[in-house]
């Protein structure tokens, strides 16, 4: 805005005043309005404290609920098909013994112990000596070559669950995993 336009504006606002007086009047009016605005703000602040004015802020969110406790599986579920000490679904260690006369082997298998073939239940092929000297009942096998066995081993711990390590002299190396009954 140039000086001529400013003069015209001031003359319209103040008829007999000087330019300096008009500017002071405008400035005073502006400051007066600011004073009113500050008073209104203080008034609103007082009402807010008393419960009036703008609505209260929403309450803070409730804290998250604690995690639910783990419910462990039954011992039968945890121990199904394995023996020794096993971690359950909650990470707790559970002792898993073998039933009856079965023996827990190094690979977690429950093996039926035997002295002679007739000690084994029906459906088993007979009694076979494990590399450690223990005897267990084995399933009927139809292995025709050393490669058909369930792995090479030096102890039953090297065999998959359900097998034990047997010395088969015809194989090189001679330790082979044989399925248990």
SULBEL-V520675 format. One record per backbone hydrogen bond with DSSP energy under -1.0 kcal/mol. CO is the residue of the C=O (numbers start at 1). NH is the residue of the N-H. E is the energy in kcal/mol with one decimal. If there is no record, write none. Layout:
BEGIN
co->CO nh->NH e->E
co->CO nh->NH e->E
END
This chain:
BEGIN
co->2 nh->6 e->-2.0
co->3 nh->7 e->-2.4
co->4 nh->8 e->-2.1
co->5 nh->9 e->-2.2
co->6 nh->10 e->-2.5
co->7 nh->11 e->-2.5
co->8 nh->12 e->-1.7
co->9 nh->13 e->-1.5
co->10 nh->14 e->-3.1
co->18 nh->22 e->-2.4
co->19 nh->23 e->-2.4
co->20 nh->24 e->-2.1
co->21 nh->25 e->-2.2
co->22 nh->26 e->-2.8
co->23 nh->27 e->-2.8
co->24 nh->28 e->-2.7
co->25 nh->29 e->-2.5
co->26 nh->30 e->-2.5
co->27 nh->31 e->-2.6
co->28 nh->32 e->-2.4
co->29 nh->33 e->-2.3
co->30 nh->34 e->-2.3
co->31 nh->35 e->-2.1
co->32 nh->36 e->-2.0
co->33 nh->37 e->-2.5
co->34 nh->38 e->-2.3
co->35 nh->39 e->-2.0
co->36 nh->40 e->-2.6
co->37 nh->41 e->-2.2
co->38 nh->42 e->-2.2
co->39 nh->43 e->-2.3
co->40 nh->44 e->-2.5
co->41 nh->45 e->-2.2
co->42 nh->46 e->-2.0
co->43 nh->47 e->-1.9
co->44 nh->48 e->-2.1
co->45 nh->49 e->-1.7
co->46 nh->50 e->-1.6
co->47 nh->52 e->-3.1
co->74 nh->78 e->-2.5
co->75 nh->79 e->-2.9
co->79 nh->82 e->-2.7
co->84 nh->96 e->-2.8
co->86 nh->94 e->-3.1
co->88 nh->91 e->-2.0
co->92 nh->88 e->-2.8
co->94 nh->86 e->-2.8
co->96 nh->84 e->-1.9
co->99 nh->102 e->-1.9
co->103 nh->111 e->-3.0
co->105 nh->108 e->-2.1
co->108 nh->83 e->-1.4
co->109 nh->105 e->-2.7
co->111 nh->103 e->-3.1
co->112 nh->137 e->-2.0
co->116 nh->119 e->-1.8
co->117 nh->120 e->-1.6
co->121 nh->124 e->-1.6
co->126 nh->138 e->-2.5
co->128 nh->136 e->-2.7
co->130 nh->133 e->-2.3
co->134 nh->130 e->-4.0
co->135 nh->114 e->-1.4
co->136 nh->128 e->-2.9
co->137 nh->181 e->-2.3
co->138 nh->125 e->-2.9
co->145 nh->148 e->-1.2
co->146 nh->149 e->-1.1
co->151 nh->177 e->-2.5
co->155 nh->158 e->-1.7
co->156 nh->159 e->-1.9
co->160 nh->163 e->-1.5
co->162 nh->180 e->-3.2
co->164 nh->178 e->-2.9
co->165 nh->131 e->-2.5
co->166 nh->176 e->-2.5
co->168 nh->171 e->-2.1
co->174 nh->168 e->-3.0
co->175 nh->153 e->-1.6
co->176 nh->166 e->-2.6
co->177 nh->150 e->-1.8
co->178 nh->164 e->-2.2
co->179 nh->139 e->-1.5
END
